[in-house]
Amino acid sequence: MKDYDSSDTPAARARGGRMRIPRSRGAASGFLLILLGLWGALVPFIGPYFDFAFTPDQVWAWTTARGWLEVLPGVVTVVGGFLMLTSRNRATAMLGGWLTVAAGAWFVIGRALAGPLGLGNAGAPVATNDTKRVWLELTYFYGLGALIVFLGAIAIGRLSVRSARDIAYAQRPVETTTTGSQPVIEQPVRQDPVVGQQPVGQQPVGQQTGYGPAADQPVGQQTGYGPAADQPVGQQTGYGPVAGQQQVEAAPRRRGLLSRLRNRGGGNTLAHR
């Protein structure tokens, strides 16, 4: 009997599409990108607490330039990282990766385009030396954006390849329904035998077809046409002679008294004449 393989069912083949990926495929990159996006969106407002900010160096000070150049790309990076972290669909996770790449690129080139686009001025780094000024430029814009683009590109590359692990994940047996706390796994459909009928492999031959002899019955009782093994031939069919009996010739019929008188009378008449 062939073993049931749950990966060979239509449901398993439907789950085995190219779009199905394990959630862990983009989990690490998504988590890091979420942290970087939060940093990029919040650091302009909390940086003045530890003297690490651009002008205006006031906590929670909102400007149009900060909204377009820092908050917006930071929020987009968080959204893209969240999609990569939680999605099991390849297309959705790749969409999150492309969002993070675009947000990182905007961190890099946004300050250069702010003037022509009329987005305002991001301010100047509040620093007393060149080293701190470089660190502010890198952690607020250029370095942050380059790191986001790098992680997003790596995630897109990994998501675009369908590995053997993805195929094994897509073809795994999946819990279809749950009853209480016990999961119900897909099971093969079992066909019960009809009441009063045994499986074909377990029935005697005579009972299986109605034409062949049964293994536990005499031949004459099986078909109704052949002779039974324990009966004489004559009793079996009603046409042949009985095997243990001899055929006796019929004895001459005894004539009655009237016949004798007639015979005598006829003989006397013939003798008188």
N, C-alpha and C positions, 0 to 999 in steps of 0.2 A: 504494500500500500504506500503510495507516495505521500511523503510528509508535506504538511501544509506550510507554505511559505508566505508570510504576511506581506513580504515585499513584492510579491507577484500579483497583488490585487490591483484593481483599477484605482482605488483610493491611493495606494502607495505610488503608483505610476504618476498620478496627478500631483502628489507631493514632490515627486522627483524632478520638478521643472528647474530651469536654469536660474530662476529668480530667488530660489530658496537658499538661504545661508544661515549658518549658526550665528547667534547673537554675539558671540565672543569675537567674531571676525573683525568688527570695528570698535570693540569696546575700549581698548586701551587708547587708541588715537582719539576717539570721541571724548573720553574723560579728560585727557590732556587739553584738548581744544576747548572744552567747556571752561576749564580753569583759566586758560589764556584769554578767552573772551570776557570772562568776569573781570579779570585784571584790567584789560583795555578799556572796559566801560566804566569801571568804578575808580580807577586810580586818579583821574583828574579831580575827583571830589574828595577823596580821602588822602591824597598825597600831601596836602599842606599840614596834616597832623604830624608827620615826621619829616617836614622840611624837604620834600621831594616832589616838586610841582613846577608847572608852567604858570606864567602870569595869566589871569589874576590868581595869586596864591592865597585863595580863601576857600575854606571847606564848603562843599556843597554849593558852589557858585556856578550857576548855569549860564552858558553862552551859546549862541547859534553855532559857532565854530566847534565847540566841544560836542554838541549834539550831532553834527554831520561827520566830523572827523574822528571821533573817539567812541561816542555812545552807540551810534548806528552800526559801525563795523563790529564792535564788541558784542552787541545783541545778535547780529547775524551769525557770528562765530559760535555763540552759545546754542543757537537753534540748530545749526549744522552739526555740531558735536553731539547734541541730544539725539538727532535722527540717526547718527552713526552708532550711538551707544545702545539704542533701544530697538532699532528696526531689524527684522529678520528677512526683509525683502531687499534684494540686491539693488534694484533701481532706486528705492527710497534712501538707502544708505549712501549710494553714489551721489544722489542729489545733495545730501548733507555735506559730502566731501567737497563738491563744487561750490557750495555756499561758503564754506570756510576758506577755500582758495580765493574766491572773489573778495571776501572780507579782509583777508590778509593782504591782498594786493592793494586794497583801498587804504589800509593803514600805511603802506609804503608811499603811494603816489598821491594820497589825498591832500597833503599840505601843499604840494606843488600845483595842484589844480584848484585849490580853494580860492585863490585870487581871481583867476579867469572866470570861475563859475559863480563868484559872489557869495561864497559860503562863510566869509569872515576870516579872522586871523586867530590861529590857535594859540598865540602868545609866544613869549620867549622863555627859555628855561631859566629858572631861578637858581643860579649857581655862581659861586665865587671863584671857581677854577675850571680849567678845561676838562679835567677828568670827570667831574660831576656833570658838566654840560653834555659830554658824550654819552654818559650813562642815561641821562634823561632822554636824549634823542633816541637812543636804542630801545629803552624799555617802554617808552610811550608810543613810538611810531615805527621806525625803520626795523629795528631788531625784532620787535614783537610781530610786525607784519610778515617778515621773512620766515620766522619760526612757524607761524600759522600756515603759511603757504607750503612749507616743507612737510609738516605733518599731514595736511590735507591731501597733498600729492601722493604721499606714501599710502594713505588710506585708500585713495582712488585706485592706485595700482593693485593693491591687494584685493579690493572688491571686484575688479574687472576680470580676475582669474578665477575659473571654476576648478577648484582642487579636488583631489580624491576625498578629502574630508567633507567637502560640501556635498558630494554625491552620497557618501555614507549617511550624512545627516538627513538629506532629503528622502532617502529610502528607508529610514528607520520606522518601526511600528509606532503608530501614534495613538494615544488614548482618544477615542471618539466621544464617548459619553461618560459621565460619572454618576454613580448611584451612591448618595451619601458621601462617605469618605473613601470608598473603594473605587478605583478606576476600572472601567470596563474596556477590555482590549478587543480589537477586531478578531472574530473567530470564524472559522469556516462553517458553512452551512451543512448541517448533518441531515441526511435523508434517512428517516426511520423506516423499517420494513413494514409492509402492509400486514394488518392483523390477520392471523391464520395462514400466513405465507412465510416460509423460511427463505433465507438468502439462497441464491442459485447454487453457490458452492457447497451448501450444507444439505440440500435436498436429495433424496434418492432419485434415481433416474426415472422411475415410473411416475413419481409424483411431480417431477419437473416438467415433463412435456405432455404426459397423458398418452404417449404412444410407446415408450420403451418400458421394459420390465422394472419393477421396483426391486431393490436389492434384498428386502426382507419378506417378499411375498412369492408364492409359487407362480409358475408361469401361467397356469390356467386361470388363476384368480386375478392376474395382473391385466390381461388384455380381454379375456372373455372369448378368445378365439383359439388359443393353443391348448393342448392337453395339460391337465394338472399332473404333477409328478406323483401324487399319492392316489390317483384314481385310475381304474381300468379304462381302456380306450373306449369301450362301448358306453360307459357311463359318462365319459367326458363329452362326447359330441352328440350321442344319440343316433349315430349312423353306423359305426363300425361294430363288430362283434366284441363280446366281452373276452378279455385275454385269458382268464382262468376257466372258462367253460367250453365244453365240447358241443358241437352241433349234433343233436339227436334227430334221426329221421322220424317222421310222424307215424305212429302206429296205425294199422288198418282199423277203420271205423267199424264198430260192432253194429250189426243189423238188428233191428227190432223184431218183435214177434209177428207183426203184420207183414213185414217184408218176407219173413220165412214162409208164412202161409201162402203168400202170393207165389213165391218161388216153387213151393211144392205143388200148388194147384196147377201152375203152368207146366210143370214137368209131367204130372199125371195126364194132363190133357194131351200132351205130345205123345206119351206112351200108349194111351188108348187108341189114339188115331193110328 
